[in-house]
């Protein structure tokens, strides 16, 4: 059995926390009566959909978007900043709810880690949140795989719809990194086992069903969107939808409980809503619309995050989620760290602790571009939150201050990992000031811009590429989608999060690169078109030493090694 956890580890800090019963917290802080909650134990619950409907006439609070510079192996602490800022806003008297995504087991057992924050800025119960939680991902996976099974079953029993088995696009999913499942053959073993064909698995967070859960506004909308999913093409070239297979109703049944947002709390006993979990490198990277809207009805300020760097997460938050829902952030926070800047300045990931002022200055180009994108391209006022670490030196911090002064960028240093909400009060005051400043949100492209040009505008304006490229087959696919009436949909670029380019090794702020579109996927139910670029995978693999090797139970049955 494993030994005792490190007293300063995230899990040890979380296990020492004193949690309030979720029903009491909901009643006292949000005015939600017991009958409007579905408890999952003492410290987590779902908020009922009828209660959410009853909030329609309440005014909305102000939405604060937290994003970051391009991520690095050292980690920037974006989720930690969301939690710390939410706690800090509550500390200064601003009634605040945070709205986050749920973690996927892929990164939990892989290399990225969980999604509950860290240090003294966490959402709890941390073990539950990072593992099975309330079963939402299981429901999504089952609904996705029911549809996959229905496709093969339909073909096996005569194929009345005339599905071309060479053009089945719907994949199965599992919430785990498993590279061996990327490309497989199903239906082997004789006639009784179906028709042999090439298939594959995606991770649950890449499923269109996940995107649909996060964009659906009601059970009716959920069922309608599920029915619109296109899974294959007939031999005559006509689309086959989930509704043609008559399983979208059963899929909705599997997901009816999952559609309700989950309520938990921070270490400082402030309310937090966690719901949905699409990755921003392969999906649209935002928590659910229902969760965000519910939080806005219950608080004066709602702090939410968009996955990975601002070029992926914030862009999709704005161009997909805000475009579709009318949500408008009042201000944005860009999270950065000294060690991340040094990485973008050329320092090896294993040498980020020693002082290197020159590398900090060299890496500031990455931060500068993200600031420019948010302010100039999207029209959002923003503040840079520098997540401080003990290894940061006065000279390195001074270089940051000098840069911010020269570029007229508001910069705030935070210590919420070590101090909780108290370490982010300066940031909270600045966010309140920024949110009171009038702004006009802009999109990177118009609805009526052709699909090809939408990607081109993103590539040149946000990624600073010189252009885009695609094989003749991909160009033909895009042209066909345009001709078939899907050109009005937004695009969801799937690419590496580690660079503005499709080459993860190009740090800083590269220019002149070309964005190559490798594959195109239509998400007709989620209502966007996925442009898969570079070598990004929708089924990740485990690293040489996965995090799972460190996770265990101690002699008392407590989870240890979970970050």
Order of alpha helices (4+ residues) and beta strands (2+ residues): alpha-alpha-beta-beta-alpha-beta-alpha-beta-alpha-beta-beta-alpha-alpha-beta-beta-beta-beta-beta-alpha-alpha-beta-beta-alpha-beta-beta-alpha-beta-beta-alpha-alpha-beta-alpha-beta-alpha-alpha-alpha-beta-alpha-beta-beta-beta-beta-beta
